[in-house]
Amino acid sequence: MKILFIGFGNVAKEMSRIFIQRDLYPALDLESRVVGIFTGRHGGLEKKDGIDLIKVLDELRLSNRLTADERELSSLTPLEAAKTLDYDVLVELSALSIEDRGEPAASHIRTALERGKSVASANKGPVSFRYKELKELAEKNGALYLFESAVMDGAPLFNFCSRCMKGATVNGFSGILNGTTNFILSHMEKGGSLEEGIKMAQEAGIAEADPSMDVDGWDPSAKAAALVNVLMGGNITPLDVERDGIRAVTPETAQDAVKRGMRLKLLCRGWKDGNNVHASVRVEEVNRDDIFCLISHYGSAVRIESDLMHPNIIVQDCPDLLDTAYGVIEDLITIRDSLGLI
Ligand SMILES: NC(=O)c1ccc[n+]([C@@H]2O[C@H](COP(=O)([O-])OP(=O)(O)OC[C@H]3O[C@@H](n4cnc5c(N)ncnc54)[C@H](OP(=O)(O)O)[C@@H]3O)[C@@H](O)[C@H]2O)c1
């Protein structure tokens, strides 16, 4: 499988580490060749017979550049790479952009799908702003657009609904879908500050590049919109989600809730109202016999309500980059098996 990476940050580097250290994962059966790596500020590399990932990771770690020899850098932009290079699957891992409504990631994905190339992405921008259009484009061109890691860091949420809930209608969901704010709220219960919590999450590689995406509720709004669109047939964007962040929470309010047997959680909800579908992201008090009360640190959980099952709850216990990277790799394996790629 020939892979083109657009975006080569934490997640792409962890995927590369897994590719390099395949021996550590004996059941992982995926032959891949990375033919392009394109970034925002670090330029791009292209090589038909495969880029040396060990060299690139070393160069990034030691000198924060893709290559020691600038002449090796490609003259293509990421969009031109998606449009012209010879690859099987685009792995879109550029940063989340709310302000630009999922762009330029949505254009990278659209360009690949228009060429009949499948896409695996952890970027929730395109799936929350452009899902309907991209899904239809994929179907029209015989390609797949998969994004398991966009919500809950690779825990099988979309796969669970599509593979295990055939024939059921999802009527609503609720959940803790942002590990960074959940970690910060847990940290505040111990008297820590918002700023310390952000710094710790950034050091763990879990926080979004722009802390406002987490703290002001944009990342969970994008996830809520993605769930509404993918699972409930809605057509909303993160801008339509009733959104709250955690800036108004202080260590004192977090500790006061704990004293009363409650915990503060940033909860995402999606629900139907006649033919309309709505979503919200709000700080709510959760009492101690609610499963969401048990979710600490970077954990996340979602409760899915449907017409043919009682609520199912998926819990992700403190995921890290391994989970997100594996979610994208699982998408790659699905693409390979569905399309008969080698
Ligand atoms: N980290 C996680 O645990 C996690 C979990 C779930 C989902 N995600 C999603 O996965 C994606 C990647 O996350 P990450 O943590 O790897 O991000 P990251 O470390 O911030 O890396 C982002 C990458 O995207 C590149 N980029 C930014 N703007 C670009 C543009 N306009 N065109 C092409 N490349 C561009 C950056 O290049 P430069 O640095 O050179 O500008 C960088 O290589 C994001 O959409 C994120 O929301 C991440």
The ligand as a MOL file (V3000), in Angstrom:
LIG
                    3D

  0  0  0     0  0            999 V3000
M  V30 BEGIN CTAB
M  V30 COUNTS 48 52 0 0 0
M  V30 BEGIN ATOM
M  V30 1 N -2.7930 13.9280 19.0800 0
M  V30 2 C -3.8540 13.1830 19.3450 0
M  V30 3 O -3.8690 12.4460 20.3260 0
M  V30 4 C -5.0570 13.1760 18.4210 0
M  V30 5 C -6.1470 12.3770 18.7370 0
M  V30 6 C -7.2500 12.3220 17.8650 0
M  V30 7 C -7.2470 13.1010 16.7220 0
M  V30 8 N -6.1720 13.9120 16.4490 0 CHG=1
M  V30 9 C -6.1980 14.7080 15.2240 0
M  V30 10 O -5.1950 14.2000 14.3390 0
M  V30 11 C -4.6260 15.2810 13.5900 0
M  V30 12 C -3.1200 15.2660 13.8100 0
M  V30 13 O -2.8550 15.4370 15.1930 0
M  V30 14 P -1.3610 15.6400 15.7150 0
M  V30 15 O -1.4230 15.5690 17.1840 0
M  V30 16 O -0.4490 14.7450 14.9680 0 CHG=-1
M  V30 17 O -1.1110 17.1540 15.2610 0
M  V30 18 P 0.2270 17.9830 15.3090 0
M  V30 19 O 1.2890 17.2670 16.0770 0
M  V30 20 O -0.1330 19.3740 15.6710 0
M  V30 21 O 0.7120 17.9610 13.7630 0
M  V30 22 C -0.0460 18.5860 12.7770 0
M  V30 23 C 0.6670 18.4040 11.4540 0
M  V30 24 O -0.1390 19.0240 10.4490 0
M  V30 25 C 0.7000 19.8530 9.6540 0
M  V30 26 N -0.0740 20.9260 9.0840 0
M  V30 27 C -0.6170 21.9980 9.7020 0
M  V30 28 N -1.2640 22.7650 8.8040 0
M  V30 29 C -1.1120 22.1480 7.5950 0
M  V30 30 C -1.5320 22.4540 6.2850 0
M  V30 31 N -2.2450 23.5430 6.0320 0
M  V30 32 N -1.1990 21.6190 5.2840 0
M  V30 33 C -0.4730 20.5010 5.5340 0
M  V30 34 N -0.0420 20.1500 6.7650 0
M  V30 35 C -0.3630 20.9830 7.7760 0
M  V30 36 C 1.7800 20.3390 10.6100 0
M  V30 37 O 2.9010 20.7720 9.8930 0
M  V30 38 P 3.9060 21.8990 10.4820 0
M  V30 39 O 4.1910 21.5410 11.9070 0
M  V30 40 O 5.0940 21.8300 9.6020 0
M  V30 41 O 3.1770 23.1810 10.3650 0
M  V30 42 C 2.0470 19.0520 11.3850 0
M  V30 43 O 2.9110 18.2240 10.6410 0
M  V30 44 C -5.3130 16.5540 14.0630 0
M  V30 45 O -6.3390 16.8770 13.1750 0
M  V30 46 C -5.8770 16.1750 15.4280 0
M  V30 47 O -7.0440 16.8980 15.7360 0
M  V30 48 C -5.0820 13.9490 17.2610 0
M  V30 END ATOM
M  V30 BEGIN BOND
M  V30 1 1 1 2
M  V30 2 2 2 3
M  V30 3 1 2 4
M  V30 4 1 4 5
M  V30 5 2 4 48
M  V30 6 2 5 6
M  V30 7 1 6 7
M  V30 8 2 7 8
M  V30 9 1 8 9
M  V30 10 1 8 48
M  V30 11 1 9 10
M  V30 12 1 9 46
M  V30 13 1 10 11
M  V30 14 1 11 12
M  V30 15 1 11 44
M  V30 16 1 12 13
M  V30 17 1 13 14
M  V30 18 2 14 15
M  V30 19 1 14 16
M  V30 20 1 14 17
M  V30 21 1 17 18
M  V30 22 2 18 19
M  V30 23 1 18 20
M  V30 24 1 18 21
M  V30 25 1 21 22
M  V30 26 1 22 23
M  V30 27 1 23 24
M  V30 28 1 23 42
M  V30 29 1 24 25
M  V30 30 1 25 26
M  V30 31 1 25 36
M  V30 32 1 26 27
M  V30 33 1 26 35
M  V30 34 2 27 28
M  V30 35 1 28 29
M  V30 36 1 29 30
M  V30 37 2 29 35
M  V30 38 1 30 31
M  V30 39 2 30 32
M  V30 40 1 32 33
M  V30 41 2 33 34
M  V30 42 1 34 35
M  V30 43 1 36 37
M  V30 44 1 36 42
M  V30 45 1 37 38
M  V30 46 2 38 39
M  V30 47 1 38 40
M  V30 48 1 38 41
M  V30 49 1 42 43
M  V30 50 1 44 45
M  V30 51 1 44 46
M  V30 52 1 46 47
M  V30 END BOND
M  V30 END CTAB
M  END
